[in-house]
Amino acid sequence: MNPEDRSILVADDDPTMLTLLVHLLRNEGFEVVAVSDGDAAWEHLCKPDAPPMALLDWIMPGVNGVDLCRKVRELDRPTPTYLIMLTALKEVEDAVDALDTGADDYMTKPFNQAELHARIRAGFRIVELQEALAARIRELEEAARHIEQLQGILPICSYCKKIRDDDNFWQAVERYFSDHSNVRFSHSICPACLKEHFPELADEIARQAAHDA
């Protein structure tokens, strides 16, 4: 992951907790965007260049953490933001609600620093996998578009074997496929054409092959 992608949004209305989280994360080399309410967090998370990860308090002014998770999950983007809910609510039902509404992970306060760092590292590994998958999907979609261009019936001249394109121009086979795919040609000569056009050379090659055998 590029250094500029190692950014985390932290949203917490408690100034002490917010300062602590910012300090811990920056000491680990992360770029931190700190906000103190849900509305400000949403302003950052809805942007195309939003941080790939967010630590969200559950109860805070504006949009609360659960609703914020739901709103982020409604965004149409190839790589979703990794969301960690960080809250003082400790009931199992609270964790279930947070995960059901779109959070990827859930931690209770007070948290263990080593565990928080471990969960963040695990989260970034998932983000990297999602980014790699999204890149692969884009490659496959591009390949599918190339394949689609080559589907159907090709009008080809019976004599010179040129192909007629969509603009009614006749092109050599090599030029047509080079323009419509990533195919590049390396010219050679097949045995049949070698025998037809260079019979003496073909006989010599055949004798040499028989001798070597």
Buried (B, 14 or more C-beta within 10 A) or exposed (E): EEEEBBBBBBBBBBEEBBEBBBEBBEEBEBEBBBBBBBBBBBEBBBEEEBBBBBBBBBBBEBBBBBBBBBBBEEEEEEBBBBBBBBBEBEEEEBBEBBBEBBBBBBBBBEBEEEEBBEBBEEBBEBBBEBBEEBEEEEEEEEEEEEEEEEEEEEEBEEEEEBBBBEEEEBBEBEBBBBEBEEEEEEEEEEEEEBBEEEEEEBEEBEEEEEEEE
